[in-house]
Amino acid sequence: MIERLRAVFEQAEHLSEEKQEALAARWEEELEEAKWEASFADPRSGPALDELVRRAEEQVARGEVYDTLRDPQ
């Protein structure tokens, strides 16, 4: 762990439990977002995403779901 992050954790230790929980929740969100961004940026994810799009379009064509962006109903 880098020194700056260690210092931030030490500062957080002095916050109330409620503020620590809120901070932890925000950090978890940031980490989850970073994970998704890395997944989408990985060129290996292209074929998997293309397959998801193809399957979704098939479901729309069969009337199993509808495209809320094109047809908000």
Z-matrix of the N, CA and C atoms (Angstrom, degrees):
N
C 1 1.449
C 2 1.532 1 107.52
N 3 1.332 2 116.24 1 137.61
C 4 1.460 3 119.37 2 179.83
C 5 1.529 4 110.03 3 -73.44
N 6 1.304 5 115.56 4 156.04
C 7 1.462 6 121.22 5 -175.51
C 8 1.530 7 111.86 6 -60.57
N 9 1.309 8 116.47 7 -38.72
C 10 1.476 9 119.70 8 -179.15
C 11 1.524 10 110.73 9 -61.19
N 12 1.330 11 116.59 10 -43.73
C 13 1.464 12 119.91 11 179.76
C 14 1.526 13 110.55 12 -66.94
N 15 1.307 14 116.88 13 -39.96
C 16 1.461 15 121.17 14 177.54
C 17 1.532 16 109.76 15 -59.09
N 18 1.339 17 116.79 16 -42.34
C 19 1.467 18 121.17 17 179.53
C 20 1.527 19 110.87 18 -63.99
N 21 1.314 20 116.55 19 -39.17
C 22 1.471 21 120.17 20 178.72
C 23 1.529 22 110.22 21 -63.76
N 24 1.326 23 116.65 22 -42.90
C 25 1.463 24 120.11 23 178.13
C 26 1.531 25 111.05 24 -62.09
N 27 1.319 26 116.23 25 -40.65
C 28 1.466 27 119.47 26 178.85
C 29 1.523 28 110.72 27 -63.48
N 30 1.325 29 117.29 28 -38.55
C 31 1.462 30 120.08 29 177.19
C 32 1.531 31 110.30 30 -66.63
N 33 1.319 32 116.65 31 -39.65
C 34 1.461 33 121.22 32 -178.37
C 35 1.524 34 111.66 33 -65.02
N 36 1.318 35 117.21 34 -29.11
C 37 1.466 36 120.85 35 179.38
C 38 1.526 37 112.05 36 -59.36
N 39 1.319 38 117.16 37 -24.53
C 40 1.458 39 121.55 38 -176.47
C 41 1.533 40 112.80 39 -91.22
N 42 1.314 41 116.72 40 -2.48
C 43 1.465 42 120.50 41 178.00
C 44 1.522 43 110.10 42 -81.30
N 45 1.319 44 115.84 43 162.60
C 46 1.465 45 119.85 44 176.00
C 47 1.528 46 109.38 45 -64.65
N 48 1.310 47 116.20 46 160.28
C 49 1.469 48 120.23 47 179.46
C 50 1.528 49 110.64 48 -59.16
N 51 1.311 50 116.15 49 -39.16
C 52 1.474 51 120.81 50 -179.93
C 53 1.533 52 110.70 51 -61.86
N 54 1.322 53 116.52 52 -44.94
C 55 1.465 54 119.90 53 179.51
C 56 1.523 55 111.18 54 -68.86
N 57 1.320 56 117.29 55 -35.61
C 58 1.460 57 120.42 56 176.53
C 59 1.530 58 110.26 57 -63.45
N 60 1.331 59 117.07 58 -42.04
C 61 1.468 60 121.01 59 177.96
C 62 1.520 61 110.70 60 -61.38
N 63 1.324 62 116.69 61 -43.75
C 64 1.467 63 121.08 62 -179.61
C 65 1.524 64 110.18 63 -64.33
N 66 1.319 65 116.41 64 -42.50
C 67 1.454 66 120.94 65 179.43
C 68 1.522 67 110.76 66 -64.52
N 69 1.326 68 116.38 67 -43.61
C 70 1.465 69 120.80 68 178.77
C 71 1.527 70 110.50 69 -61.30
N 72 1.323 71 117.44 70 -40.91
C 73 1.465 72 121.04 71 179.21
C 74 1.523 73 110.66 72 -62.57
N 75 1.330 74 117.03 73 -42.06
C 76 1.473 75 120.35 74 178.95
C 77 1.518 76 110.91 75 -65.50
N 78 1.316 77 116.80 76 -41.60
C 79 1.468 78 120.19 77 179.17
C 80 1.526 79 110.41 78 -64.32
N 81 1.330 80 116.22 79 -40.43
C 82 1.465 81 119.34 80 178.42
C 83 1.528 82 110.81 81 -61.79
N 84 1.327 83 116.47 82 -41.88
C 85 1.468 84 120.46 83 177.55
C 86 1.529 85 110.67 84 -61.00
N 87 1.321 86 116.15 85 -45.05
C 88 1.463 87 120.86 86 179.70
C 89 1.525 88 111.03 87 -61.03
N 90 1.326 89 116.81 88 -43.74
C 91 1.456 90 120.77 89 -179.61
C 92 1.526 91 111.34 90 -65.77
N 93 1.329 92 116.16 91 -40.25
C 94 1.467 93 120.08 92 178.64
C 95 1.522 94 110.46 93 -65.20
N 96 1.334 95 116.28 94 -42.52
C 97 1.462 96 120.38 95 177.99
C 98 1.533 97 111.13 96 -62.44
N 99 1.323 98 116.23 97 -41.46
C 100 1.466 99 120.23 98 178.89
C 101 1.526 100 110.87 99 -63.34
N 102 1.321 101 115.90 100 -37.15
C 103 1.467 102 120.01 101 178.65
C 104 1.524 103 110.54 102 -64.08
N 105 1.356 104 116.92 103 -44.57
C 106 1.465 105 120.09 104 179.37
C 107 1.522 106 110.97 105 -65.33
N 108 1.333 107 116.63 106 -42.50
C 109 1.468 108 119.73 107 179.37
C 110 1.522 109 110.92 108 -60.63
N 111 1.318 110 116.52 109 -40.83
C 112 1.464 111 120.02 110 178.69
C 113 1.524 112 110.39 111 -65.74
N 114 1.330 113 116.74 112 -38.54
C 115 1.468 114 120.39 113 179.34
C 116 1.521 115 111.15 114 -63.46
N 117 1.330 116 116.50 115 -44.91
C 118 1.462 117 119.93 116 -179.00
C 119 1.525 118 111.60 117 -70.30
N 120 1.321 119 117.20 118 -30.01
C 121 1.458 120 120.84 119 -179.48
C 122 1.535 121 111.88 120 -76.75
N 123 1.306 122 117.00 121 -19.38
C 124 1.464 123 121.60 122 -178.80
C 125 1.529 124 109.00 123 -71.89
N 126 1.331 125 117.95 124 120.29
C 127 1.464 126 120.00 125 -177.36
C 128 1.528 127 112.81 126 -60.61
N 129 1.313 128 117.56 127 -21.19
C 130 1.473 129 119.77 128 178.01
C 131 1.517 130 112.15 129 -70.50
N 132 1.350 131 118.08 130 -16.53
C 133 1.461 132 120.06 131 -178.35
C 134 1.528 133 111.73 132 -80.09
N 135 1.330 134 118.06 133 -15.53
C 136 1.470 135 121.77 134 -178.26
C 137 1.514 136 114.00 135 -52.22
N 138 1.329 137 119.21 136 -54.66
C 139 1.466 138 119.80 137 -179.60
C 140 1.534 139 113.19 138 -60.74
N 141 1.318 140 116.96 139 -38.28
C 142 1.469 141 119.60 140 179.34
C 143 1.526 142 110.67 141 -66.23
N 144 1.332 143 116.76 142 -41.22
C 145 1.467 144 119.94 143 178.17
C 146 1.526 145 110.93 144 -67.31
N 147 1.319 146 116.73 145 -39.43
C 148 1.467 147 120.18 146 176.50
C 149 1.521 148 110.73 147 -59.59
N 150 1.324 149 116.57 148 -40.43
C 151 1.464 150 120.77 149 178.93
C 152 1.527 151 111.27 150 -65.88
N 153 1.320 152 117.24 151 -39.92
C 154 1.466 153 120.28 152 177.05
C 155 1.529 154 111.02 153 -62.94
N 156 1.314 155 116.70 154 -41.27
C 157 1.464 156 120.81 155 178.20
C 158 1.526 157 109.99 156 -63.56
N 159 1.325 158 117.21 157 -45.16
C 160 1.464 159 121.55 158 179.79
C 161 1.522 160 110.58 159 -59.05
N 162 1.332 161 117.19 160 -46.10
C 163 1.461 162 120.83 161 -179.23
C 164 1.530 163 111.86 162 -65.36
N 165 1.328 164 116.46 163 -38.87
C 166 1.459 165 120.32 164 178.67
C 167 1.527 166 110.40 165 -65.43
N 168 1.328 167 116.39 166 -42.15
C 169 1.468 168 119.74 167 178.76
C 170 1.528 169 110.89 168 -63.94
N 171 1.322 170 117.54 169 -36.57
C 172 1.466 171 120.52 170 176.49
C 173 1.526 172 110.89 171 -64.31
N 174 1.324 173 116.76 172 -41.45
C 175 1.462 174 120.27 173 178.61
C 176 1.527 175 111.22 174 -63.89
N 177 1.316 176 116.38 175 -39.96
C 178 1.464 177 120.52 176 177.26
C 179 1.525 178 109.47 177 -63.64
N 180 1.329 179 116.75 178 -45.36
C 181 1.474 180 121.10 179 -178.86
C 182 1.526 181 111.33 180 -61.88
N 183 1.330 182 117.64 181 -34.35
C 184 1.463 183 121.30 182 179.07
C 185 1.522 184 112.08 183 -81.90
N 186 1.315 185 117.74 184 -5.05
C 187 1.459 186 120.97 185 179.39
C 188 1.520 187 113.67 186 80.28
N 189 1.317 188 116.88 187 12.01
C 190 1.460 189 120.24 188 -179.90
C 191 1.530 190 111.74 189 -74.17
N 192 1.318 191 115.46 190 -30.36
C 193 1.462 192 122.83 191 176.37
C 194 1.517 193 106.91 192 -143.28
N 195 1.320 194 116.88 193 167.89
C 196 1.460 195 118.27 194 176.05
C 197 1.522 196 109.21 195 -127.92
N 198 1.289 197 115.31 196 154.07
C 199 1.451 198 123.51 197 -177.72
C 200 1.524 199 108.47 198 -83.09
N 201 1.326 200 117.36 199 106.05
C 202 1.460 201 121.32 200 -176.51
C 203 1.529 202 112.04 201 -70.15
N 204 1.322 203 117.93 202 -20.42
C 205 1.459 204 119.84 203 178.57
C 206 1.529 205 111.24 204 -77.40
N 207 1.312 206 116.30 205 -35.41
C 208 1.473 207 120.23 206 -179.41
C 209 1.522 208 111.91 207 -93.12
N 210 1.328 209 117.38 208 -30.36
C 211 1.456 210 122.04 209 -174.32
C 212 1.534 211 108.90 210 -138.82
N 213 1.338 212 118.21 211 82.37
C 214 1.461 213 120.05 212 -174.49
C 215 1.528 214 114.18 213 -66.61
N 216 1.286 215 119.82 214 -13.18
C 217 1.473 216 126.74 215 -179.76
C 218 1.477 217 109.64 216 53.53
